[in-house]
Amino acid sequence: MINRVDLAIIYPRAKAENIDRYWQYLELAMEEFEINSPVRQAAFLAQIGHESGQLRYSEEIASGEAYEDRADLGNTQVGDGKRYKGRGLIQITGRSNYAECGLALGIDLIEEPDLLQIPENACRSAAWFWKSHKLSELADAGNFERITRKINGGLTGQADRLVLWERAKEQLT
């Protein structure tokens, strides 16, 4: 599995305290959700590395206003966009995703969306998303672009994701 040194090499811009805050929870979450090979782990760590700014953010910087009235995310009530903006290391977004994730993790994310900022939940939510969207299978096939599209909806930040992926593959395989 991973350790502090691995994360420091993969995420050179991460602060030591953030590595300490997340590494054990990442290891447990990857085990729980079967991100259990170097190929899967490298792809997973690259994606969450980009989404979290190398473990700097567990909440989206933007206000979430852009998600208001997004029925495709389940945001049907006034204020849902801001309330259910991206959180966790993979940036779970939208009322319906919060509900599904909360159900899977056994926590009430509809009433308490900020629970995704707790390190254990931030890691578990990312690993849950990974497994529930069958991203390990794409990692096994080497289809990193498709993984990015499933997480991001497009290829935003792909250059950074690829740098992280190469660094993670080199460190873990």
C-alpha positions in Angstrom: 0.0 0.0 0.0 1.0 3.6 0.1 2.9 5.5 2.8 3.9 9.1 3.6 7.0 9.0 1.4 5.0 7.8 -1.6 2.5 10.7 -1.2 5.3 13.3 -0.7 6.9 12.2 -4.0 3.6 12.0 -5.9 2.4 15.3 -4.5 5.4 17.6 -4.2 3.2 20.6 -3.5 1.4 18.9 -0.6 2.2 20.2 2.9 3.5 17.6 5.3 0.6 18.1 7.7 -1.9 17.4 4.9 0.0 14.2 4.0 -0.1 13.2 7.6 -3.8 14.1 7.8 -4.8 11.9 4.8 -2.4 9.1 4.1 -3.7 6.5 6.5 -7.3 7.2 5.6 -6.4 6.9 1.9 -4.8 3.6 2.5 -7.8 2.3 4.4 -10.2 3.7 1.8 -8.3 2.1 -1.1 -8.4 -1.2 0.7 -12.1 -0.9 1.4 -13.0 -0.1 -2.1 -10.6 -2.5 -3.9 -8.2 0.1 -5.3 -5.7 -2.7 -4.7 -3.1 -2.8 -7.4 -0.3 -0.3 -8.3 -2.0 0.5 -11.6 -5.3 1.3 -9.9 -3.7 3.2 -7.1 -1.6 5.3 -9.4 -4.6 6.4 -11.5 -6.7 7.0 -8.3 -4.0 9.1 -6.6 -3.4 11.1 -9.8 -7.1 12.0 -10.1 -7.6 12.9 -6.4 -4.3 14.7 -6.5 -5.6 17.0 -9.2 -9.1 17.4 -7.7 -7.8 18.2 -4.3 -4.9 20.4 -5.4 -2.4 17.9 -4.0 -4.4 17.4 -0.8 -4.8 21.2 -0.2 -8.6 21.3 -0.7 -11.5 19.1 0.4 -14.0 21.7 -0.6 -14.4 23.3 -4.0 -13.1 26.9 -4.1 -16.0 28.2 -6.2 -19.2 29.1 -4.4 -21.3 26.3 -6.1 -23.6 28.9 -7.6 -22.9 27.3 -11.1 -24.6 24.2 -9.9 -27.9 25.9 -8.9 -30.9 24.4 -10.7 -28.8 21.5 -12.2 -31.4 18.8 -12.2 -28.8 16.4 -13.6 -27.1 16.7 -10.2 -30.3 16.5 -8.3 -30.2 20.2 -7.4 -33.9 20.9 -7.4 -34.2 23.1 -4.3 -33.1 26.7 -4.0 -29.6 26.7 -2.5 -28.7 23.2 -3.5 -25.9 24.4 -5.8 -24.0 26.1 -2.9 -25.0 23.5 -0.3 -23.9 20.5 -2.4 -20.9 21.9 -4.2 -17.8 19.8 -4.6 -16.4 18.3 -1.4 -14.1 15.4 -0.5 -10.9 14.5 -2.3 -12.7 13.8 -5.6 -15.2 16.6 -5.2 -18.6 14.9 -4.8 -21.0 17.4 -6.3 -24.8 17.7 -6.3 -27.7 16.7 -4.0 -28.2 13.3 -5.7 -24.5 12.4 -5.5 -24.4 13.5 -1.8 -27.4 11.3 -1.1 -26.0 8.3 -2.8 -22.6 8.7 -1.3 -24.0 9.2 2.2 -26.1 6.1 1.9 -23.1 4.0 0.8 -20.9 5.4 3.6 -23.5 5.4 6.3 -23.5 9.2 7.0 -26.2 11.8 6.4 -24.7 14.1 3.8 -28.0 15.7 2.9 -28.3 17.2 6.4 -24.6 17.6 7.0 -22.7 18.1 3.7 -19.6 19.4 5.5 -19.0 15.9 6.8 -17.2 15.3 3.4 -14.4 17.6 4.7 -13.5 15.3 7.5 -10.4 13.4 6.3 -11.8 9.9 6.7 -15.0 10.8 4.8 -13.0 12.8 2.2 -11.0 9.7 1.4 -13.8 7.2 1.6 -16.1 9.3 -0.6 -13.4 9.5 -3.3 -12.8 5.7 -3.1 -16.5 5.0 -3.1 -17.0 7.2 -6.2 -14.1 5.4 -7.9 -15.6 2.0 -7.3 -19.2 2.9 -8.0 -18.2 4.3 -11.4 -16.1 1.3 -12.2 -12.9 3.3 -12.6 -10.6 0.5 -11.5 -11.6 -1.4 -14.6 -10.6 1.6 -16.7 -7.4 1.9 -14.8 -6.7 -1.7 -15.4 -7.2 -1.1 -19.2 -4.9 2.0 -19.0 -7.8 4.3 -20.1 -6.8 7.4 -18.1 -8.6 9.8 -20.4 -12.0 8.0 -19.8 -11.4 8.1 -16.1 -10.9 11.9 -16.3 -14.1 12.2 -18.3 -16.1 10.2 -15.8 -14.8 12.3 -12.9 -14.7 15.7 -14.5 -17.2 15.5 -17.3 -14.5 16.6 -19.7 -10.7 16.9 -19.7 -10.2 20.0 -17.5 -6.8 19.8 -15.9 -5.7 16.8 -17.9 -2.1 17.9 -18.3 -1.8 18.1 -14.5 -3.5 14.8 -14.0 -1.1 13.2 -16.5 1.9 14.5 -14.7 0.6 13.2 -11.4 -0.2 9.9 -13.0 3.3 9.4 -14.4 4.8 10.3 -11.0 2.5 7.9 -9.2 3.2 5.1 -11.7 6.9 5.6 -11.3 6.6 5.6 -7.5 4.2 2.7 -7.1 5.0 0.2 -9.9 
